[in-house]
Amino acid sequence: MPHFFFNYISDGATFVDDMGTEFSSLEAAYLDACETALALAFEKLRGRQDPANDAFEIVDDEKNMLMHLPFAEVLRPGAAAKISTISQQTVLALENCRRQVARGETLKDEIRAEFARTREMFDAIRANLPTFHPV
């Protein structure tokens, strides 16, 4: 199961999540971050603080940022519809990039294996050249 970290950004400071949480997918992590953002926003509002500029960064095990979730997206979903669309496009682009990188790694491994087979074939040909007698 994928492991996600939720870095919290507030008032120019970033609070790094060192523990992380497992979720079945990035979408599940995003939905949980939305619920948490809403709860934190209510707490900040009760304390007479503005949560509109706070955000979560959803990060993977390798510390790659997968999503940026501004609290404004949760607090004002109508105004943040464009942000949500961009976020979804970003997620799709990242998933596509990961697939392409994985494909590149597979192709690189296949090419290495083919070079190794070719090298073995050339070594066998070289070894047999002294025994070759033209007719």
N, C-alpha and C positions, 0 to 999 in steps of 0.2 A: 504494500500500500504506500502511495507517495507521501512524503514528509514535507510539510510546508512551514515556513517561518513567517511571522507577522510583525514586521518592524513598524513601530508607531512613531509618527512624525507630528510634533506639536510645538508651536511657538519657535520654530527654527531648530529644534533639537530632535534628534533621532534616537529612539529607544529600541535597541536591537533585541529581538527575541532569540535567545540562545537555546531554548528548549524545543520549540516547534511542536507541531501537532500533525497526526496522520489523518488524511482524508482520502476518500475513494477517488476524487478527481479535483482538478483545479476549480471546477464549477462549485463543488461542495465547499471547498475552502473559501471561495469568493462569497458564497451565501452566508457562511458563518462569520466572515469578516464584516459583512453588511449588518448582521444582527449585533455584533459587538460594537461596531461604529455607532449604531443607533443608541445602544445602552450607554456608551461613553459620552456621547453627545448630550444625552439627557442629564447625566451627572454633571457635566461641565455647565450646562444651562442652569441647573439648580444652584451651582456655585457662582453664577453670574459671570461666566466665562464664555467666549464665543468659540464654538467648535468648528465653524465653517471652513477654516483653513487647515484643520487637522487631516491626517490621511494615514492609511495603512499601505505598506509595501508588502506584497505577498512574494516570498522568496523561496527558491528551491534549496535542496541539500548543498548544491554547489555555489550557493549565494548569488545565483542569477535572479534578477528581479523579473517576475512573471507578470505581475499586475501592480498598478498603482491605483488605490481606491481612495479618492478624496471623500471626506465626510459629506461634502456638498452633494455628492451623487446620491447619498442615502437620505439626506435631509430635504433636498429639493429635487426629487426624481424627474420632474418635468423639465427643469432648467438644465439638468445634467444628462438629458437624453443623448446629446451629442457626445459627451464624454463617455457614456456607456457604449455607444456605437463604436467609438474609437478604441475603447478598451477591448471590446469583442474582436475588432479587426486586428488589434495588436496581439491578442491571444492566438488568433488563427494564424497570423504571420509567424509568431514564435513556434507554434506547433509545426507549421510547414518547414521552417528553418531546421528544426530538430530532426524532422523526417529526412530532409535533404542531407544533413550532416551524417546521420546514421547510414543513409544510402551511400554516401561518399566513403565512409569507413568500410562498408561492405565491399565496395568496388576496389578500394585500395588493397584490402586483404586478398581479393580474388586475383588482382594483378600481381601481387607478390607471389602468390601460389603458382601462377602461370609462369612467372620468371624463374622460380625455383625448378619447375618441371622442365623448362627450356634449357636451363643451365645443366641439369642432369642429363638431358638428351645430348647436348653438345659435349659434355664430359665423356659420355659413352662413345660418341662418334670419334672423338680424339683418341680415346683408348684403343679403338679398333682400327684406326688409320694405319699403324705399322703392320698390321696383319693383312691389309688389303693388297692383293696382287692383281693388277689389270690383265685382262686376257688379250 
